[in-house]
């Protein structure tokens, strides 16, 4: 097993650890959960970097990496809803977009088209990671200056999530763009 796939497997292993920590009630559980979540999210960037740098892109990695990403984000969003820190409708919109784009990628793959993550899609992922971490940290450093950072981060993430999802579908519908996905 190559390094990028090992990092993806590590992300999958970290998900239940994250969920367990997020559900615990000890003094710094939120900070520990945020740290584990951020570590898992970091493996997402690293696996792609190493796969491209070492030319170790595999079919397993192409399949497993986006699945691991979706499971991590979905687990975090559901945990935040359960903790009462995120409205359920926001989680449903974000999770629905992730499922829809995954379905679109599967449909494209059946037509022999690989849909690579767009810059907008990568920005959306970063915004999701920041918003989830901020929700677990409860505006830790921003409370001092009275800035509702989590509200801003969640709103920004919601907009980017919908926008990037629509972008994938619009580009896939256009036959001229299919060559460039």
C-alpha positions, 0 to 999 in steps of 0.5 A: 500500500502506498503512502497516499492510500495509507493516509486515506486509511488513516483518515477513515480510522480517525473518524470513529476516534473523532466521533467518540471524542466528540460525544464525550463530556470531559473538560477539553473534549471539544478541543480534542475533537477539533484537533482529531478532526483537523488531523483527519482533514490534514490527511486529505490534503497530504494524500492528494499531494503525495499521490501527485508528487510521487505519481502514485495515483491509484484506482483505490485512492481515486475511489477511497479518498472522496468517500473518506472525505464525505464520511468525515464531513458527514460525521462531523455535521451530524455530530454538530447537529446532535450537540445542538451547534448546527441547524439540521437543515444546514447539515442536510443541504451540505450532505445532500450536495456531497451525495449529489456530486458523488453520484454525478462523478459515478455517472460521469465515470460510467461515461468514461469521464473523470470529474476532478475537483475544481478550485471552487470545490477545493475551496468549499472543502477548506471552508467546511473544515474551517466551519466544523472546527470553529463550531467545535471550538465555539468561537474560542479566540473570536469571543474576545473581540466579539465576532460571530466567526462561526456564523460567518464561516457556516454561512460562507460554507453553505453558499460555497457548498451550493455554488460549487455543487451547481457548478459541477452539474452545469459543467457536466451538462455542457458537452463542450465542457465534458472534455475538461472536467 
